[in-house]
Amino acid sequence: MEVRGDGRVGQGAGPLADLRALAAAYRGWAVAHRHLYAVLFGGAQRFDPSGEVGSGDPVRPLLAGIDRAVEGSVLAGEPTLIALSLWVTLHGLVSLELAGALDSATLDRAFGSTIDATLRGWAPASAGGPPLA
């Protein structure tokens, strides 16, 4: 995926690279728009993975990237559950950074490895991922 000037992310080198780019774009937008991020995500959040996702839904690019990864046998599992685990990880990292609990240098070092670890948890067992229940 490539991050465009308008903040949108397009397909790129492969499903996992695309998901990493989407995670980086989410973080970049949040840091650049701290106050708007706080308005959007401040307080308790509700996420209903069983709901229908429309074409204009903000979670659509994440689910589309996960769908490509599952279809390509790069990830295995229910796409909405994969999306939930990735979003929770990403949102947690970004929220800690914006709250000042983690400085940017520390988060820079931990960000990629944490996102990769979350994605690795959804790797098919044949690719060395954990066995799926």
C-alpha positions in Angstrom: 0.0 0.0 0.0 1.1 3.5 -0.6 0.0 6.4 1.6 -1.2 9.2 -0.7 -1.0 12.9 0.0 -4.6 12.9 1.1 -3.9 10.2 3.7 -5.6 7.4 1.7 -3.8 4.2 1.3 -3.6 2.3 -2.0 -2.6 -1.3 -2.7 1.2 -2.0 -3.0 3.7 -4.8 -2.4 1.4 -7.4 -0.8 -1.3 -7.9 1.8 1.0 -7.7 4.9 2.9 -4.7 3.6 -0.5 -3.0 2.8 -1.7 -3.7 6.4 1.5 -2.3 7.8 1.2 0.8 5.6 -2.4 1.3 6.7 -1.3 1.0 10.4 1.4 3.6 9.8 -1.1 5.9 8.1 -3.5 5.6 11.0 -0.7 6.5 13.4 0.5 9.4 11.2 -3.0 10.8 10.9 -3.6 10.6 14.6 -0.3 12.4 15.5 -1.0 15.1 12.9 -4.6 15.6 14.0 -4.4 15.0 17.8 -7.5 17.1 18.7 -9.7 15.5 16.0 -8.5 12.0 17.0 -9.5 12.8 20.6 -13.0 13.9 19.4 -13.4 10.7 17.3 -11.9 8.2 19.7 -12.1 9.9 23.2 -14.1 8.1 25.8 -15.5 4.6 25.6 -15.6 3.0 22.1 -18.1 0.5 20.8 -17.1 -1.8 18.0 -19.6 -4.3 16.6 -17.8 -6.7 14.3 -21.0 -8.4 13.4 -22.4 -5.3 11.7 -22.5 -4.7 7.9 -19.7 -2.6 6.5 -20.6 -0.1 3.9 -18.3 1.1 1.1 -17.8 4.5 2.8 -17.2 3.0 6.3 -13.8 4.0 7.7 -13.0 0.4 8.6 -13.5 -0.8 5.0 -9.8 -0.4 4.0 -8.7 -2.4 6.9 -11.2 -5.2 6.2 -10.4 -5.1 2.5 -6.7 -5.5 3.3 -7.4 -8.4 5.7 -9.7 -10.0 3.1 -6.8 -9.9 0.6 -4.5 -11.5 3.1 -7.0 -14.2 4.0 -7.7 -14.9 0.3 -4.0 -15.1 -0.3 -3.5 -17.5 2.6 -1.2 -15.0 4.3 -3.6 -14.8 7.3 -6.1 -17.3 8.6 -9.2 -16.6 10.6 -12.4 -14.6 10.6 -11.6 -11.2 9.0 -13.7 -9.2 11.4 -11.8 -10.8 14.4 -8.5 -10.2 12.7 -9.6 -6.5 12.2 -10.7 -6.2 15.8 -7.3 -7.5 17.1 -5.3 -5.3 14.8 -7.4 -2.2 15.6 -7.2 -2.8 19.3 -3.4 -3.1 19.1 -3.1 -0.1 16.9 -5.5 2.1 18.8 -3.8 1.2 22.1 -0.3 2.1 20.8 -1.5 5.4 19.3 -3.6 6.3 22.4 -0.6 5.7 24.6 1.6 7.9 22.3 -1.0 10.7 22.2 -1.5 10.6 26.0 2.3 11.0 26.5 2.7 7.5 28.1 5.1 6.5 25.3 7.4 9.0 23.6 7.6 9.0 19.8 11.1 7.5 19.8 10.1 4.5 22.0 6.9 4.0 20.0 8.9 4.2 16.7 11.0 1.3 17.9 8.0 -0.8 19.2 5.4 0.1 16.5 6.5 -2.2 13.7 7.3 -5.2 15.8 4.0 -4.9 17.7 2.0 -4.7 14.5 4.0 -7.6 13.1 3.5 -9.7 16.2 -0.3 -9.1 16.0 -0.4 -10.1 12.3 1.9 -13.2 13.0 -0.7 -14.3 15.5 -3.1 -14.7 12.6 -0.7 -16.5 10.3 -1.8 -19.9 9.1 -0.3 -22.9 11.1 1.4 -24.0 7.9 3.4 -20.7 7.9 4.5 -21.1 11.5 1.5 -19.3 13.0 -0.3 -20.6 16.1 -2.7 -23.5 15.5 -6.2 -22.1 15.0 -9.0 -23.4 17.2 
